[in-house]
């Protein structure tokens, strides 16, 4: 069952990538009817018909046959819609950037200081007890 759903979703994505809608599939009868008209009226085969309506002969055919303009608009795949697609890639974890910049400053000292007393800071405040 999982394979069936996977294949069905893949086929749906494939069909959608061709931008074929249900409305255009329902207009296929107009395509077949207009192809029959071209076959009877002009003697065109299906390949020439496709070239006149979707290929390189389209501009010339539209210019020479303005009376068929309404029929041409009712045929499928004539309405070009360019829909921008926005894809987003989201990660669920926040990246942690551990790179830190270390700036080294070189200082020159002109004097030297030596501590003449002992401090608790050097020994630490928490020392074990000493015996006397």
MDTraj code that builds the backbone (N, CA, C; nanometers):
import mdtraj as md
import numpy as np

residues = "UNK UNK UNK UNK UNK UNK UNK UNK UNK UNK UNK UNK UNK UNK UNK UNK UNK UNK UNK UNK UNK UNK UNK UNK UNK UNK UNK UNK UNK UNK UNK UNK UNK UNK UNK UNK UNK UNK UNK UNK UNK UNK UNK UNK UNK UNK UNK UNK UNK UNK UNK UNK UNK UNK UNK UNK UNK UNK UNK UNK UNK UNK UNK UNK UNK UNK UNK UNK UNK UNK UNK UNK UNK UNK UNK UNK UNK UNK UNK UNK UNK UNK UNK UNK UNK UNK UNK UNK UNK UNK UNK UNK UNK UNK UNK UNK UNK UNK UNK UNK UNK UNK UNK UNK UNK UNK UNK UNK UNK UNK UNK UNK UNK UNK UNK UNK UNK UNK UNK UNK UNK UNK UNK UNK UNK UNK UNK UNK UNK UNK UNK UNK".split()
xyz = np.array([
    [0.0824, -0.1192, 0.0000],
    [0.0000, 0.0000, 0.0000],
    [0.0871, 0.1259, 0.0000],
    [0.1982, 0.1195, 0.0726],
    [0.2889, 0.2345, 0.0777],
    [0.3488, 0.2627, -0.0593],
    [0.3815, 0.1555, -0.1312],
    [0.4379, 0.1738, -0.2662],
    [0.3365, 0.2383, -0.3588],
    [0.2094, 0.2009, -0.3453],
    [0.1053, 0.2589, -0.4292],
    [0.0946, 0.4093, -0.4056],
    [0.0919, 0.4513, -0.2787],
    [0.0832, 0.5931, -0.2479],
    [0.2074, 0.6682, -0.2948],
    [0.3217, 0.6075, -0.2838],
    [0.4457, 0.6708, -0.3296],
    [0.4429, 0.6919, -0.4800],
    [0.3989, 0.5908, -0.5518],
    [0.3910, 0.6026, -0.6979],
    [0.2839, 0.7035, -0.7375],
    [0.1708, 0.7044, -0.6679],
    [0.0636, 0.7996, -0.6986],
    [0.1086, 0.9433, -0.6750],
    [0.1786, 0.9679, -0.5663],
    [0.2280, 1.1038, -0.5379],
    [0.3343, 1.1440, -0.6384],
    [0.4211, 1.0504, -0.6775],
    [0.5233, 1.0812, -0.7785],
    [0.4586, 1.1147, -0.9124],
    [0.3546, 1.0419, -0.9496],
    [0.2851, 1.0711, -1.0757],
    [0.2142, 1.2063, -1.0680],
    [0.1560, 1.2376, -0.9535],
    [0.0911, 1.3672, -0.9360],
    [0.1912, 1.4811, -0.9507],
    [0.3075, 1.4659, -0.8909],
    [0.4115, 1.5685, -0.9043],
    [0.4595, 1.5804, -1.0479],
    [0.4702, 1.4683, -1.1190],
    [0.5122, 1.4715, -1.2589],
    [0.4105, 1.5462, -1.3439],
    [0.2827, 1.5166, -1.3256],
    [0.1787, 1.5835, -1.4036],
    [0.1751, 1.7321, -1.3706],
    [0.1893, 1.7660, -1.2443],
    [0.1884, 1.9068, -1.2051],
    [0.3097, 1.9814, -1.2584],
    [0.4217, 1.9131, -1.2762],
    [0.5405, 1.9811, -1.3295],
    [0.5225, 2.0181, -1.4757],
    [0.4324, 1.9485, -1.5465],
    [0.4019, 1.9843, -1.6848],
    [0.2972, 2.0949, -1.6917],
    [0.2459, 2.1399, -1.5780],
    [0.1433, 2.2440, -1.5664],
    [0.0173, 2.2057, -1.6429],
    [-0.0234, 2.0803, -1.6299],
    [-0.1463, 2.0326, -1.6912],
    [-0.2539, 2.0352, -1.5842],
    [-0.3591, 2.1113, -1.6104],
    [-0.4673, 2.1185, -1.5131],
    [-0.5858, 2.0361, -1.5631],
    [-0.6825, 2.0183, -1.4769],
    [-0.8021, 1.9413, -1.5130],
    [-0.8798, 2.0149, -1.6217],
    [-0.8817, 2.1471, -1.6148],
    [-0.9509, 2.2258, -1.7172],
    [-0.8926, 2.2037, -1.8556],
    [-0.7618, 2.1909, -1.8624],
    [-0.6989, 2.1671, -1.9918],
    [-0.7268, 2.0260, -2.0412],
    [-0.7369, 1.9301, -1.9500],
    [-0.7719, 1.7947, -1.9910],
    [-0.9152, 1.7883, -2.0431],
    [-1.0021, 1.8715, -1.9873],
    [-1.1403, 1.8741, -2.0337],
    [-1.1527, 1.9436, -2.1694],
    [-1.0539, 2.0220, -2.2076],
    [-1.0552, 2.0893, -2.3376],
    [-0.9952, 2.0028, -2.4485],
    [-0.9582, 1.8789, -2.4175],
    [-0.8991, 1.7920, -2.5192],
    [-0.9971, 1.7617, -2.6319],
    [-1.1294, 1.7593, -2.6031],
    [-1.2256, 1.7366, -2.7102],
    [-1.2245, 1.8503, -2.8120],
    [-1.1971, 1.9735, -2.7650],
    [-1.1832, 2.0872, -2.8570],
    [-1.0623, 2.0675, -2.9484],
    [-0.9556, 2.0136, -2.8929],
    [-0.8355, 1.9869, -2.9720],
    [-0.8646, 1.8840, -3.0810],
    [-0.9324, 1.7761, -3.0453],
    [-0.9633, 1.6706, -3.1422],
    [-1.0599, 1.7217, -3.2486],
    [-1.1593, 1.7978, -3.2060],
    [-1.2564, 1.8537, -3.3012],
    [-1.1885, 1.9505, -3.3984],
    [-1.1004, 2.0351, -3.3481],
    [-1.0307, 2.1306, -3.4353],
    [-0.9314, 2.0578, -3.5265],
    [-0.8726, 1.9475, -3.4795],
    [-0.7837, 1.8691, -3.5649],
    [-0.8612, 1.8050, -3.6795],
    [-0.9825, 1.7574, -3.6523],
    [-1.0674, 1.7043, -3.7598],
    [-1.1028, 1.8128, -3.8602],
    [-1.1323, 1.9338, -3.8095],
    [-1.1635, 2.0457, -3.8979],
    [-1.0455, 2.0753, -3.9909],
    [-0.9249, 2.0764, -3.9361],
    [-0.8060, 2.1028, -4.0185],
    [-0.7835, 1.9906, -4.1196],
    [-0.8119, 1.8694, -4.0797],
    [-0.7934, 1.7564, -4.1708],
    [-0.8900, 1.7653, -4.2890],
    [-1.0170, 1.8010, -4.2602],
    [-1.1176, 1.8105, -4.3666],
    [-1.0994, 1.9362, -4.4513],
    [-1.0697, 2.0498, -4.3862],
    [-1.0637, 2.1781, -4.4567],
    [-0.9318, 2.1988, -4.5307],
    [-0.8200, 2.1691, -4.4649],
    [-0.6889, 2.2007, -4.5216],
    [-0.6091, 2.0760, -4.5604],
    [-0.6548, 1.9578, -4.5217],
    [-0.5819, 1.8353, -4.5521],
    [-0.4582, 1.8157, -4.4649],
    [-0.4574, 1.8754, -4.3465],
    [-0.3415, 1.8651, -4.2571],
    [-0.3458, 1.7336, -4.1795],
    [-0.2308, 1.6712, -4.1643],
    [-0.2237, 1.5572, -4.0727],
    [-0.2041, 1.6102, -3.9308],
    [-0.1993, 1.5214, -3.8328],
    [-0.1964, 1.5653, -3.6930],
    [-0.0660, 1.6361, -3.6579],
    [0.0455, 1.5950, -3.7185],
    [0.1747, 1.6582, -3.6895],
    [0.1767, 1.8023, -3.7418],
    [0.1237, 1.8236, -3.8609],
    [0.1167, 1.9596, -3.9168],
    [0.0202, 2.0435, -3.8347],
    [-0.0907, 1.9841, -3.7915],
    [-0.1862, 2.0547, -3.7067],
    [-0.1207, 2.1021, -3.5770],
    [-0.0445, 2.0121, -3.5134],
    [0.0251, 2.0506, -3.3899],
    [0.1273, 2.1602, -3.4161],
    [0.1941, 2.1549, -3.5299],
    [0.2926, 2.2574, -3.5633],
    [0.2251, 2.3923, -3.5860],
    [0.1060, 2.3913, -3.6458],
    [0.0342, 2.5169, -3.6715],
    [-0.0216, 2.5791, -3.5442],
    [-0.0486, 2.4985, -3.4427],
    [-0.1109, 2.5528, -3.3214],
    [-0.0184, 2.5597, -3.2015],
    [0.0886, 2.4811, -3.2030],
    [0.1795, 2.4799, -3.0885],
    [0.3257, 2.4910, -3.1286],
    [0.3559, 2.4868, -3.2558],
    [0.4957, 2.4825, -3.2988],
    [0.5392, 2.6054, -3.3743],
    [0.6274, 2.5836, -3.4686],
    [0.6903, 2.6939, -3.5408],
    [0.5996, 2.7599, -3.6434],
    [0.4918, 2.6955, -3.6838],
    [0.3991, 2.7555, -3.7807],
    [0.2846, 2.8310, -3.7128],
    [0.2894, 2.8446, -3.5818],
    [0.1799, 2.9060, -3.5063],
    [0.1586, 3.0523, -3.5428],
    [0.2651, 3.1317, -3.5506],
    [0.2519, 3.2751, -3.5798],
    [0.1930, 3.2970, -3.7189],
    [0.2401, 3.2207, -3.8151],
    [0.1891, 3.2349, -3.9522],
    [0.0425, 3.1928, -3.9606],
    [0.0067, 3.0849, -3.8930],
    [-0.1309, 3.0358, -3.8953],
    [-0.2252, 3.1352, -3.8283],
    [-0.1844, 3.1919, -3.7175],
    [-0.2684, 3.2912, -3.6492],
    [-0.2866, 3.4163, -3.7335],
    [-0.1833, 3.4549, -3.8078],
    [-0.1926, 3.5744, -3.8920],
    [-0.2839, 3.5507, -4.0121],
    [-0.2772, 3.4322, -4.0712],
    [-0.3557, 3.4034, -4.1911],
    [-0.5001, 3.3640, -4.1608],
    [-0.5284, 3.3170, -4.0422],
    [-0.6621, 3.2673, -4.0094],
    [-0.7140, 3.3342, -3.8826],
    [-0.7433, 3.4627, -3.8922],
    [-0.7961, 3.5375, -3.7781],
    [-0.9382, 3.4933, -3.7411],
    [-1.0124, 3.4387, -3.8366],
    [-1.1503, 3.3962, -3.8090],
    [-1.1560, 3.2769, -3.7139],
    [-1.0476, 3.2035, -3.6987],
    [-1.0438, 3.0883, -3.6094],
    [-0.9879, 3.1238, -3.4713],
    [-0.9692, 3.2504, -3.4435],
    [-0.9053, 3.2927, -3.3186],
    [-0.9827, 3.2463, -3.1947],
    [-1.1169, 3.2539, -3.2020],
    [-1.1984, 3.2111, -3.0883],
    [-1.1819, 3.0616, -3.0625],
    [-1.1762, 2.9822, -3.1691],
    [-1.1570, 2.8382, -3.1537],
    [-1.0176, 2.8072, -3.1004],
    [-0.9189, 2.8855, -3.1392],
    [-0.7817, 2.8631, -3.0924],
    [-0.7694, 2.8897, -2.9424],
    [-0.8418, 2.9887, -2.8937],
    [-0.8346, 3.0209, -2.7506],
    [-0.9024, 2.9159, -2.6641],
    [-0.9951, 2.8393, -2.7210],
    [-1.0648, 2.7365, -2.6446],
    [-0.9878, 2.6048, -2.6403],
    [-0.8810, 2.5947, -2.7160],
    [-0.8022, 2.4717, -2.7180],
    [-0.7137, 2.4634, -2.5936],
    [-0.6759, 2.3414, -2.5534],
    [-0.5912, 2.3273, -2.4330],
    [-0.4486, 2.3761, -2.4581],
    [-0.3817, 2.4061, -2.3505],
    [-0.2403, 2.4464, -2.3474],
    [-0.2158, 2.5792, -2.4180],
    [-0.3171, 2.6628, -2.4323],
    [-0.2998, 2.7938, -2.4932],
    [-0.2797, 2.9028, -2.3880],
    [-0.3205, 2.8760, -2.2682],
    [-0.3139, 2.9757, -2.1613],
    [-0.1872, 2.9510, -2.0816],
    [-0.0864, 3.0264, -2.1110],
    [0.0423, 3.0102, -2.0443],
    [0.0395, 3.0852, -1.9117],
    [0.0515, 3.0125, -1.8056],
    [0.0592, 3.0727, -1.6728],
    [0.1973, 3.0467, -1.6170],
    [0.2637, 3.1510, -1.5808],
    [0.3956, 3.1383, -1.5198],
    [0.3799, 3.1700, -1.3722],
    [0.3786, 3.0671, -1.2946],
    [0.3610, 3.0832, -1.1514],
    [0.4957, 3.0670, -1.0834],
    [0.5396, 3.1690, -1.0131],
    [0.6671, 3.1523, -0.9427],
    [0.6510, 3.0541, -0.8276],
    [0.7503, 2.9738, -0.8104],
    [0.7478, 2.8735, -0.7049],
    [0.8528, 2.9088, -0.6007],
    [0.8113, 2.9076, -0.4786],
    [0.9021, 2.9377, -0.3691],
    [0.9228, 2.8108, -0.2881],
    [1.0445, 2.7682, -0.2795],
    [1.0766, 2.6497, -0.2016],
    [1.1514, 2.6934, -0.0761],
    [1.1162, 2.6314, 0.0321],
    [1.1812, 2.6646, 0.1586],
    [1.2411, 2.5379, 0.2181],
    [1.3605, 2.5510, 0.2687],
    [1.4293, 2.4401, 0.3348],
    [1.4512, 2.4819, 0.4784],
    [1.3864, 2.4155, 0.5704],
    [1.3897, 2.4556, 0.7102],
    [1.4512, 2.3437, 0.7926],
    [1.5446, 2.3805, 0.8763],
    [1.6026, 2.2867, 0.9714],
    [1.5406, 2.3113, 1.1078],
    [1.5244, 2.2068, 1.1838],
    [1.4625, 2.2213, 1.3149],
    [1.5608, 2.2579, 1.4248],
    [1.6858, 2.2561, 1.3973],
    [1.7812, 2.2900, 1.5017],
    [1.8552, 2.4178, 1.4634],
    [1.8888, 2.4927, 1.5638],
    [1.9575, 2.6191, 1.5430],
    [2.1064, 2.5911, 1.5336],
    [2.1702, 2.6360, 1.4268],
    [2.3141, 2.6090, 1.4165],
    [2.3914, 2.6905, 1.5194],
    [2.4893, 2.6290, 1.5779],
    [2.5725, 2.7002, 1.6742],
    [2.7087, 2.7250, 1.6094],
    [2.7417, 2.8462, 1.6043],
    [2.8693, 2.8848, 1.5455],
    [2.9706, 2.9012, 1.6585],
    [3.0702, 2.8164, 1.6608],
    [3.1672, 2.8186, 1.7691],
    [3.2948, 2.8912, 1.7307],
    [3.2982, 2.9439, 1.6132],
    [3.4183, 3.0176, 1.5734],
    [3.4231, 3.1498, 1.6483],
    [3.5302, 3.1716, 1.7171],
    [3.5462, 3.2986, 1.7860],
    [3.6730, 3.3646, 1.7337],
    [3.6670, 3.4912, 1.7331],
    [3.7815, 3.5669, 1.6840],
    [3.8743, 3.5987, 1.8013],
    [3.9985, 3.5646, 1.7866],
    [4.0982, 3.5951, 1.8888],
    [4.1865, 3.7074, 1.8361],
    [4.1796, 3.8173, 1.9071],
    [4.2633, 3.9298, 1.8704],
    [4.3843, 3.9312, 1.9625],
    [4.4991, 3.9328, 1.9069],
    [4.6208, 3.9386, 1.9868],
    [4.6776, 4.0798, 1.9774],
    [4.6970, 4.1344, 2.0937],
    [4.7515, 4.2699, 2.0997],
    [4.8935, 4.2595, 2.1536],
    [4.9855, 4.3113, 2.0812],
    [5.1261, 4.3113, 2.1241],
    [5.1550, 4.4451, 2.1903],
    [5.1874, 4.4361, 2.3198],
    [5.2195, 4.5583, 2.3935],
    [5.3649, 4.5505, 2.4379],
    [5.4232, 4.6588, 2.4343],
    [5.5600, 4.6667, 2.4874],
    [5.5542, 4.7411, 2.6198],
    [5.6177, 4.6854, 2.7216],
    [5.6180, 4.7493, 2.8528],
    [5.7537, 4.8149, 2.8763],
    [5.7481, 4.9260, 2.9430],
    [5.8704, 4.9994, 2.9708],
    [5.9137, 4.9831, 3.1166],
    [5.8358, 4.9133, 3.1966],
    [5.8740, 4.8941, 3.3353],
    [5.8410, 4.7510, 3.3751],
    [5.9028, 4.7075, 3.4837],
    [5.8796, 4.5738, 3.5372],
    [5.8411, 4.5889, 3.6824],
    [5.7354, 4.5177, 3.7233],
    [5.6874, 4.5261, 3.8605],
    [5.6907, 4.3874, 3.9206],
    [5.7464, 4.3762, 4.0397],
    [5.7494, 4.2487, 4.1101],
    [5.6767, 4.2663, 4.2420],
    [5.5877, 4.1736, 4.2707],
    [5.5111, 4.1808, 4.3948],
    [5.6022, 4.1441, 4.5116],
    [5.6005, 4.2239, 4.6157],
    [5.6872, 4.1991, 4.7300],
    [5.6111, 4.1344, 4.8445],
    [5.4880, 4.1044, 4.8252],
    [5.4106, 4.0408, 4.9311],
    [5.3368, 3.9202, 4.8739],
    [5.2939, 3.8362, 4.9602],
    [5.2204, 3.7160, 4.9227],
    [5.0718, 3.7422, 4.9439],
    [4.9902, 3.6947, 4.8551],
    [4.8465, 3.7215, 4.8614],
    [4.7706, 3.5906, 4.8764],
    [4.6514, 3.5966, 4.9356],
    [4.5658, 3.4802, 4.9441],
    [4.5168, 3.4384, 4.8048],
    [4.5163, 3.5334, 4.7166],
    [4.4690, 3.5057, 4.5824],
    [4.5591, 3.4042, 4.5127],
    [4.6897, 3.4116, 4.5423],
    [4.7820, 3.3189, 4.4786],
    [4.7672, 3.1785, 4.5346],
    [4.7419, 3.1673, 4.6651],
    [4.7270, 3.0360, 4.7263],
    [4.5850, 2.9839, 4.7118],
    [4.4914, 3.0668, 4.7004],
    [4.3516, 3.0265, 4.6911],
    [4.2854, 3.0350, 4.8259],
    [4.1605, 3.0781, 4.8347],
    [4.0928, 3.0955, 4.9628],
    [4.0497, 2.9623, 5.0248],
    [4.0318, 2.8585, 4.9464],
    [3.9845, 2.7330, 4.9986],
    [4.0985, 2.6314, 5.0018],
    [4.1711, 2.6334, 5.1098],
    [4.2849, 2.5414, 5.1307],
    [4.2466, 2.4429, 5.2418],
    [4.3037, 2.3223, 5.2382],
    [4.2742, 2.2295, 5.3483],
    [4.3379, 2.2802, 5.4780],
    [4.2825, 2.2421, 5.5938],
    [4.3397, 2.2892, 5.7203],
    [4.4830, 2.2360, 5.7382],
    [4.5665, 2.3198, 5.8039],
    [4.7061, 2.2840, 5.8262],
    [4.7270, 2.2528, 5.9753],
    [4.8154, 2.1595, 6.0027],
    [4.8457, 2.1289, 6.1422],
    [4.9599, 2.2201, 6.1895],
    [4.9559, 2.2576, 6.3158],
    [5.0578, 2.3461, 6.3691],
    [5.1747, 2.2729, 6.4279],
])
top = md.Topology()
chain = top.add_chain()
for i, resn in enumerate(residues, 1):
    res = top.add_residue(resn, chain, resSeq=i)
    for name in ("N", "CA", "C"):
        top.add_atom(name, md.element.get_by_symbol(name[0]), res)
traj = md.Trajectory(xyz[None], top)
